[in-house]
Amino acid sequence: MNEVHRTVSSPERIGAEMIGIPADSDIDLDLRLESVSEGVLVTGTVSGDTEGQCSRCLEPVEDTVTVFLTELFAYPNSETEQTTDADEIARIVDDRIDLEQAVIDAVGLELPLSPLCSEDCEGLCTECGVRLATAEPGHHHDIIDPRWAGLAGKLSDLNNPEK
């Protein structure tokens, strides 16, 4: 068994469209590597700072993601390596393991597809685009259905008999 504590730089952005770990940012690895009969079992945590934007109001969102990683890397010519497809299990190549895809998959599954700046985020006004959290109380727009616009003009004439 071997324990590894490292900080590595992400080669590219990791995550979903709205939130992710930016490129060239630090990712902390706290891993345990164990030799098992069919390969090397890697377990531990991966964490990094995320950046993105709220899916409702588009304000910047920053957070930290921490995922628990469990991945088996099969030995060359092991029973596991011979009986599984190439894309089903990670493999040891030239006495090295490549954690990049395992980290990308684990982080991608952990991050929300629609991140929020707060649970009660009201979003943006559908008419003018102002952020509802900062809009004046009772923010609204009087919208008249174009099919009724002509009638609305006639009704306003009835309310003002001086015209």
JOCOR-V595439 format. One line per field, one symbol per residue. ss: DSSP state (H for helix, E for strand, L for the rest). phi: phi as a letter, one per 20 degrees, with the letter a starting at -180 (. if undefined). burial: # if it has 9 or more other ideal C-beta (glycine too) atoms within 8 Angstrom, else .. Layout:
BEGIN
ss: ???
phi: ???
burial: ???
END
This chain:
BEGIN
ss: LEEEEEEEELLLLEELLLEEELLLLEEEEEEEEEEELLEEEEEEEEEEEEEEELLLLLLEEEEEEEEEEEEEEELLLLHHHHHLLLLLLEELELLELLLHHHHHHHHHHHLLLLLLLLLLLLLELLLLLLELLLLLLLLLLLLLLLLLHHHHHHHHHHHLLLL
phi: .cdccbdceffbfdqefebaeffmdfcedcccdcecgdrdedcqdcbaedcabffddmffccbcdccedcbddfffmegffedcffeebfcecllcddegfffgfffgfefffcfcfbfdgendffednffffdffgmgbceddggfdgffffffffffdfff
burial: ...#.....#...###.####...##########...#################.##...#...#.#.#.#####..#.##..#....####....#.#..###.###..#...###...#..##....###................#..#...........
END
